[in-house]
Amino acid sequence: MKNASSSAPVRLGIDFGTTNSVIVLRNENGDTRTVRFPTPGGDTTDTCRTLLALWQELTGGRRLTERAVGEEAVEAYLDDPTETRLIMSMKSYLAQASFRETQLFGQRVPLETLVASFLQELMKQAALAPQDCAVTVGRPVRFVGDNADDDLGEARLRASLAEAGFPEISIMLEPEAAGWKFAHRLNHPATVLVGDFGGGTSDFSVLRFEPGTAQPTQALGYAGVGLAGDQFDTRIIDHVVAPFLGRDCTFRIMGGEPLPVPIEWYSSLARWHRLSLMRTPRILNEITEVARTASQPERLMNLVELIREQNGQLLYNAVSAAKRTLSTEDSAVLRFSQKGLAIEETIQRADFERWIAPDLAQFGDAIDLAIERSNLTPDQIDRVFLTGGTSFVPAVRALFIQRFGADKVELGGEFVSVAEGLALANPLALAV
């Protein structure tokens, strides 16, 4: 399809992620270029955080809905959290039949419209018009959720792209896209296991590459799990941060037996934006009242301060920084401070690996299932290609090294491998 100027459409790949999104352009020569997005410090980055902020402004006597994405969405939300809706993890709801729409400013807004709004703003930041583009977008092998409907997830993704204004839409499995990029470096046939780690999902695919043939890529087997890097953040918060905020305290009602504090107050700590939903007089008064008879009242008041002063984003940044350090060092210091609280805790990598052991076990099961579905054995895997930030965690790499040997395991671009593969792949041959 041609654009308004009758030239060829812009070919691009979009890795629409749970946590971050990436756009890669492909020119006529087959070269790729990753779109850069602005950061608060004035620099640029390859990724845009998958966040959508919506608020209303009074213009000409009418209330009009405004929107922002990425870091601009964070700034808009923190500027006025009571009047701004921050939408996160949209991708996580695509395959959930129970989630159809949300209420926004007195109107019902379908999930597809929210995703389309994010994509439109993402393209605006990239200085691209959807109607001028042929887009290939990735989808996970298994969408997030216990009752995820993968067909529904893909159908909603397609509908969102169409609503955003894209005339040519192709969908490709994310690990296949990562493998496509990797395949460009192969000059001989190979059976490759691709591990693609996102923010909310982790996918594993066994692919057969036959360079120079009519069918250069053949998918042999897939498996996936609905957890990844975000879950590792949660483990750190549970073990290091939550105790400072009173999670392990007890309190008494009218002098009775000690009771545990309500655990639901701590379920939002790993999702900093949800803490703002707790910033209501009722919840803050409830926590303060419990603190009066608590075993460590000052810790519960730390939680009150965190919520009231909207320090969740600072906490999220501190936890993420410690996790990144543990990918290269044997220990990391988690530093977080606010009025009345200063956390400076050393985390040993060995402890971190013990905390994430249940998650690693799920990864291992999915790896084994992908190979089993391919009717292969581990020794028939020639190469292993890993991509995504979680692949840099040493314990994650060790899963693959133990099964396949260090000489077969290779890491790809931390965030851009999937989008590069999507941009490089032939959009006419990507039905899944």
C-alpha positions as CSV (number, residue, x, y, z in Angstrom):
1,M,0.0,0.0,0.0
2,K,1.3,3.5,-0.9
3,N,1.2,6.5,1.3
4,A,-0.2,9.9,0.3
5,S,2.9,10.8,-1.7
6,S,2.7,7.6,-3.7
7,S,6.0,6.4,-2.4
8,A,6.7,3.0,-0.8
9,P,5.5,2.7,2.8
10,V,7.9,3.0,5.6
11,R,8.9,-0.5,6.9
12,L,9.2,-0.8,10.6
13,G,9.1,-3.2,13.5
14,I,7.5,-2.4,16.8
15,D,8.3,-4.4,19.9
16,F,5.2,-3.5,22.0
17,G,6.4,-4.6,25.4
18,T,4.8,-4.9,28.8
19,T,7.4,-2.6,30.3
20,N,9.2,-1.0,27.3
21,S,8.5,-0.5,23.6
22,V,11.0,-0.2,20.7
23,I,10.6,1.0,17.1
24,V,13.1,0.0,14.4
25,L,13.0,1.3,10.8
26,R,14.3,-0.6,7.8
27,N,15.4,1.2,4.7
28,E,15.4,0.0,1.1
29,N,18.9,-1.4,1.4
30,G,17.8,-3.6,4.3
31,D,19.7,-1.6,7.0
32,T,17.9,-0.8,10.2
33,R,17.8,2.2,12.5
34,T,16.4,2.3,16.1
35,V,14.3,5.2,17.0
36,R,15.6,7.2,19.9
37,F,13.3,8.6,22.6
38,P,13.9,11.5,24.9
39,T,14.8,11.1,28.6
40,P,14.2,13.5,31.5
41,G,17.9,14.3,31.6
42,G,17.9,15.6,28.1
43,D,19.5,12.4,26.6
44,T,17.9,9.8,24.4
45,T,17.3,6.1,24.7
46,D,16.3,3.1,22.5
47,T,13.2,2.4,24.5
48,C,10.0,4.1,25.4
49,R,8.4,3.0,28.7
50,T,5.0,1.5,27.9
51,L,3.0,4.0,29.9
52,L,0.0,6.1,28.9
53,A,-1.1,9.1,30.9
54,L,-4.5,10.7,30.3
55,W,-6.0,13.9,31.7
56,Q,-8.4,16.6,30.8
57,E,-7.8,20.3,30.1
58,L,-10.4,23.1,29.8
59,T,-10.0,24.6,26.3
60,G,-12.4,27.0,24.8
61,G,-15.0,26.1,27.4
62,R,-14.7,22.4,26.6
63,R,-12.9,19.7,28.5
64,L,-10.5,17.9,26.1
65,T,-8.6,14.7,26.9
66,E,-4.8,15.1,26.7
67,R,-2.3,12.2,26.6
68,A,1.4,11.5,27.0
69,V,3.5,8.3,26.8
70,G,6.8,7.1,28.3
71,E,8.7,9.5,30.6
72,E,6.4,12.3,29.7
73,A,3.5,10.2,31.1
74,V,5.4,9.7,34.4
75,E,5.9,13.5,34.6
76,A,2.3,14.2,33.9
77,Y,1.1,11.7,36.4
78,L,3.4,12.9,39.2
79,D,2.4,16.5,38.5
80,D,-1.3,15.8,39.2
81,P,-2.0,12.1,40.2
82,T,-5.5,12.8,41.4
83,E,-6.7,14.1,38.0
84,T,-4.4,11.9,35.8
85,R,-5.0,8.3,34.9
86,L,-1.7,6.3,34.3
87,I,-2.2,3.1,32.3
88,M,0.5,0.5,32.7
89,S,1.1,-3.1,31.5
90,M,-1.6,-2.8,28.8
91,K,-0.2,-5.8,27.0
92,S,-0.9,-7.9,30.1
93,Y,-4.6,-7.5,29.6
94,L,-4.9,-8.3,25.9
95,A,-5.6,-12.0,26.4
96,Q,-7.9,-11.5,29.4
97,A,-11.5,-11.9,28.4
98,S,-12.6,-10.5,31.7
99,F,-11.0,-7.1,31.0
100,R,-12.8,-5.3,28.2
101,E,-12.9,-1.6,29.1
102,T,-12.3,1.0,31.8
103,Q,-14.0,4.1,32.9
104,L,-12.2,7.3,31.9
105,F,-13.7,10.7,32.6
106,G,-17.2,9.4,32.7
107,Q,-16.9,7.3,29.5
108,R,-16.3,3.6,28.8
109,V,-13.0,3.1,26.9
110,P,-12.2,-0.3,25.4
111,L,-8.7,-1.8,26.0
112,E,-8.0,-1.6,22.2
113,T,-8.5,2.1,22.3
114,L,-6.0,2.5,25.1
115,V,-3.4,0.5,23.2
116,A,-4.2,2.5,20.0
117,S,-3.7,5.8,21.9
118,F,-0.3,4.6,23.2
119,L,0.8,3.5,19.7
120,Q,-0.3,6.8,18.2
121,E,1.6,8.9,20.7
122,L,4.6,6.5,20.3
123,M,4.6,7.1,16.6
124,K,4.3,10.8,17.2
125,Q,7.4,10.8,19.3
126,A,9.1,8.9,16.4
127,A,7.9,11.6,14.0
128,L,6.1,8.9,12.0
129,A,2.5,8.7,10.7
130,P,0.9,5.2,11.1
131,Q,-1.0,5.6,7.8
132,D,2.4,5.8,6.0
133,C,3.8,2.7,7.5
134,A,3.8,-1.1,7.0
135,V,4.3,-2.5,10.5
136,T,5.3,-5.8,11.9
137,V,4.5,-6.2,15.6
138,G,5.6,-9.0,17.9
139,R,3.4,-11.0,20.3
140,P,4.4,-13.5,23.0
141,V,4.1,-17.2,22.6
142,R,1.9,-17.2,25.6
143,F,0.2,-14.0,26.9
144,V,0.2,-13.2,30.6
145,G,-2.5,-14.6,32.8
146,D,-3.7,-17.8,34.3
147,N,-6.6,-18.0,31.8
148,A,-5.0,-16.2,28.9
149,D,-6.7,-16.6,25.5
150,D,-3.8,-16.3,23.1
151,D,-6.1,-16.0,20.0
152,L,-8.0,-13.2,21.8
153,G,-4.7,-11.5,22.6
154,E,-3.6,-11.4,19.0
155,A,-7.0,-10.4,17.7
156,R,-7.0,-7.4,20.2
157,L,-3.5,-6.5,19.2
158,R,-4.5,-6.4,15.5
159,A,-7.6,-4.4,16.3
160,S,-5.5,-1.9,18.3
161,L,-3.0,-1.4,15.4
162,A,-5.9,-0.9,13.0
163,E,-7.5,1.7,15.3
164,A,-4.1,3.4,15.6
165,G,-4.2,3.9,11.8
166,F,-1.8,1.3,10.4
167,P,-3.0,0.1,7.0
168,E,-0.5,-2.8,6.7
169,I,-0.3,-5.0,9.7
170,S,1.7,-8.2,10.3
171,I,2.1,-10.2,13.5
172,M,5.2,-12.3,14.4
173,L,6.1,-14.3,17.4
174,E,8.6,-12.3,19.5
175,P,11.2,-15.1,19.8
176,E,11.0,-15.8,16.1
177,A,11.7,-12.1,15.5
178,A,14.7,-12.3,17.8
179,G,15.8,-15.4,16.0
180,W,15.4,-13.7,12.6
181,K,18.0,-11.1,13.6
182,F,20.3,-13.9,14.9
183,A,19.9,-15.9,11.7
184,H,21.4,-13.1,9.6
185,R,24.8,-14.1,11.2
186,L,24.5,-17.8,10.3
187,N,26.1,-19.1,7.1
188,H,25.1,-22.8,7.7
189,P,22.0,-24.7,8.8
190,A,21.4,-24.7,12.5
191,T,18.8,-25.6,15.1
192,V,18.5,-22.7,17.5
193,L,16.8,-22.2,20.8
194,V,15.7,-18.5,21.3
195,G,15.0,-17.2,24.7
196,D,13.2,-13.9,24.7
197,F,12.8,-12.2,28.1
198,G,10.5,-9.3,28.4
199,G,9.1,-7.4,31.4
200,G,6.0,-9.5,31.8
201,T,6.5,-12.7,29.7
202,S,9.4,-15.0,28.8
203,D,9.2,-17.0,25.6
204,F,11.3,-19.9,24.3
205,S,11.3,-21.1,20.7
206,V,13.1,-23.8,18.8
207,L,13.8,-22.7,15.3
208,R,15.5,-24.4,12.3
209,F,17.5,-22.1,10.1
210,E,18.4,-23.1,6.5
211,P,20.2,-20.1,5.0
212,G,19.8,-19.7,1.3
213,T,16.8,-22.0,0.9
214,A,13.2,-21.3,0.0
215,Q,12.1,-21.6,3.6
216,P,15.0,-20.2,5.6
217,T,13.2,-20.3,9.0
218,Q,11.1,-23.1,10.3
219,A,9.4,-23.0,13.7
220,L,9.7,-26.4,15.5
221,G,8.3,-25.8,19.0
222,Y,7.3,-23.0,21.5
223,A,6.7,-22.5,25.2
224,G,6.3,-19.5,27.4
225,V,5.6,-18.3,30.9
226,G,3.8,-15.2,32.2
227,L,6.7,-13.8,34.3
228,A,10.1,-12.1,33.7
229,G,12.0,-9.1,34.9
230,D,9.2,-7.5,36.8
231,Q,8.9,-10.6,39.0
232,F,12.6,-10.3,40.0
233,D,11.9,-6.7,41.2
234,T,9.0,-8.0,43.3
235,R,11.3,-10.6,45.0
236,I,13.8,-7.8,46.0
237,I,11.0,-5.6,47.4
238,D,9.5,-8.5,49.4
239,H,12.8,-9.5,51.0
240,V,14.5,-6.2,51.4
241,V,12.1,-3.2,51.4
242,A,8.7,-4.4,52.7
243,P,10.0,-5.2,56.2
244,F,11.1,-1.5,56.6
245,L,7.5,-0.5,55.8
246,G,5.9,-2.7,58.5
247,R,4.9,-5.7,56.6
248,D,6.1,-8.1,59.3
249,C,4.5,-6.1,62.2
250,T,1.6,-7.1,64.3
251,F,-1.1,-4.9,65.9
252,R,-3.8,-5.4,68.5
253,I,-7.5,-4.6,68.5
254,M,-8.8,-3.5,71.9
255,G,-5.9,-5.3,73.7
256,G,-6.5,-8.6,72.0
257,E,-4.1,-11.1,70.6
258,P,-1.5,-9.8,68.1
259,L,-2.7,-9.8,64.5
260,P,-0.6,-9.4,61.3
261,V,-1.0,-6.1,59.5
262,P,-3.1,-6.2,56.3
263,I,-0.9,-7.8,53.7
264,E,-2.9,-6.1,50.8
265,W,-1.1,-2.8,51.7
266,Y,2.1,-4.3,50.4
267,S,0.9,-5.9,47.1
268,S,1.3,-2.6,45.3
269,L,4.9,-1.9,46.2
270,A,6.3,-3.4,43.0
271,R,3.8,-1.4,40.9
272,W,4.7,2.1,42.0
273,H,1.7,3.8,40.2
274,R,-0.7,1.7,42.3
275,L,0.6,3.3,45.4
276,S,-1.1,6.6,44.3
277,L,-4.4,4.8,44.3
278,M,-3.8,4.3,48.1
279,R,-3.3,8.0,48.6
280,T,-6.7,8.6,50.0
281,P,-7.7,9.8,53.5
282,R,-9.4,6.5,54.2
283,I,-6.5,4.3,53.5
284,L,-3.9,6.6,55.1
285,N,-6.1,6.9,58.2
286,E,-6.4,3.1,58.4
287,I,-2.7,2.6,58.3
288,T,-2.1,5.3,60.9
289,E,-4.7,3.8,63.2
290,V,-3.1,0.3,63.0
291,A,0.3,1.9,63.7
292,R,-1.0,3.1,67.1
293,T,-0.9,-0.4,68.5
294,A,1.7,-1.9,66.1
295,S,4.8,-3.7,67.3
296,Q,6.9,-1.2,65.3
297,P,4.7,1.8,64.6
298,E,7.5,3.8,63.0
299,R,7.7,1.3,60.2
300,L,4.0,1.6,59.3
301,M,4.5,5.4,59.3
302,N,7.2,4.9,56.8
303,L,4.6,3.3,54.6
304,V,2.3,6.3,55.1
305,E,5.1,8.6,54.1
306,L,5.9,6.6,51.0
307,I,2.3,6.8,49.9
308,R,1.5,10.4,50.9
309,E,4.7,11.8,49.3
310,Q,4.4,9.7,46.1
311,N,7.9,8.1,46.5
312,G,7.0,4.9,44.7
313,Q,8.8,5.9,41.5
314,L,12.0,6.6,43.5
315,L,11.7,3.2,45.2
316,Y,11.2,1.5,41.8
317,N,14.3,3.1,40.4
318,A,16.4,2.1,43.5
319,V,15.3,-1.6,43.2
320,S,15.9,-1.7,39.4
321,A,19.4,-0.2,39.9
322,A,20.3,-2.9,42.5
323,K,19.0,-5.6,40.2
324,R,21.1,-4.4,37.3
325,T,24.2,-4.3,39.5
326,L,23.7,-7.9,40.6
327,S,24.0,-8.9,36.9
328,T,27.7,-8.0,37.0
329,E,28.7,-8.0,40.6
330,D,28.5,-10.5,43.5
331,S,26.6,-7.9,45.7
332,A,24.7,-4.7,45.3
333,V,23.7,-2.0,47.8
334,L,20.0,-1.0,47.6
335,R,19.8,2.7,48.6
336,F,16.5,4.4,49.2
337,S,15.7,7.3,51.5
338,Q,12.7,9.5,52.4
339,K,11.8,11.5,55.4
340,G,12.3,9.3,58.5
341,L,13.7,6.4,56.6
342,A,17.1,5.5,55.1
343,I,17.6,2.1,53.6
344,E,21.1,1.0,52.7
345,E,21.0,-2.8,52.5
346,T,23.6,-5.0,50.8
347,I,22.1,-7.8,48.7
348,Q,24.3,-10.8,48.0
349,R,23.9,-12.3,44.6
350,A,23.6,-15.7,46.2
351,D,20.6,-14.5,48.2
352,F,19.0,-12.9,45.2
353,E,19.3,-16.2,43.3
354,R,17.7,-18.1,46.2
355,W,14.8,-15.6,46.1
356,I,14.2,-16.1,42.4
357,A,14.7,-19.9,42.4
358,P,10.9,-20.6,42.0
359,D,10.9,-18.3,38.9
360,L,14.0,-20.0,37.5
361,A,12.3,-23.3,37.9
362,Q,9.4,-22.1,35.8
363,F,11.9,-21.0,33.1
364,G,13.5,-24.4,33.2
365,D,10.2,-26.2,32.8
366,A,9.3,-24.0,29.8
367,I,12.7,-24.6,28.1
368,D,12.2,-28.3,28.5
369,L,8.7,-28.1,27.1
370,A,9.8,-26.1,24.1
371,I,12.4,-28.8,23.2
372,E,9.9,-31.6,23.9
373,R,7.3,-30.1,21.6
374,S,10.0,-29.9,18.9
375,N,10.6,-33.7,19.2
376,L,14.3,-33.0,19.9
377,T,16.7,-33.6,22.7
378,P,18.9,-30.9,24.3
379,D,22.0,-32.2,22.5
380,Q,20.3,-31.6,19.2
381,I,20.3,-27.8,19.8
382,D,23.2,-26.3,17.9
383,R,23.0,-22.7,19.3
384,V,21.2,-20.7,22.0
385,F,20.3,-17.1,21.5
386,L,19.1,-15.0,24.5
387,T,17.7,-11.5,24.4
388,G,16.0,-9.1,26.8
389,G,17.3,-7.5,30.0
390,T,16.6,-10.6,32.2
391,S,18.9,-12.7,30.0
392,F,21.8,-10.8,31.6
393,V,21.0,-12.2,35.1
394,P,23.8,-14.8,35.7
395,A,21.4,-17.3,37.2
396,V,19.2,-17.1,34.0
397,R,22.2,-17.7,31.7
398,A,23.3,-20.6,33.9
399,L,20.0,-22.4,33.1
400,F,21.0,-22.5,29.5
401,I,24.7,-23.2,30.1
402,Q,23.9,-26.2,32.3
403,R,21.6,-27.7,29.6
404,F,23.5,-26.8,26.4
405,G,27.1,-25.8,27.3
406,A,28.7,-22.3,27.5
407,D,30.0,-22.5,23.9
408,K,26.5,-22.6,22.5
409,V,25.0,-19.7,24.4
410,E,25.1,-16.2,23.0
411,L,23.5,-12.9,24.2
412,G,21.9,-10.4,21.9
413,G,20.9,-6.8,22.1
414,E,19.4,-6.1,25.5
415,F,16.3,-4.5,24.3
416,V,16.3,-4.0,20.5
417,S,16.8,-7.6,19.1
418,V,13.1,-8.3,18.8
419,A,12.3,-5.0,17.1
420,E,15.2,-5.4,14.7
421,G,14.0,-8.9,13.7
422,L,10.5,-7.5,13.2
423,A,11.8,-4.8,10.9
424,L,14.0,-7.2,8.9
425,A,11.4,-10.0,8.4
426,N,9.2,-10.2,5.3
427,P,5.8,-8.9,6.3
428,L,4.1,-11.0,3.7
429,A,5.1,-14.3,5.3
430,L,4.3,-13.7,8.9
431,A,0.9,-15.2,9.6
432,V,0.8,-17.0,13.0
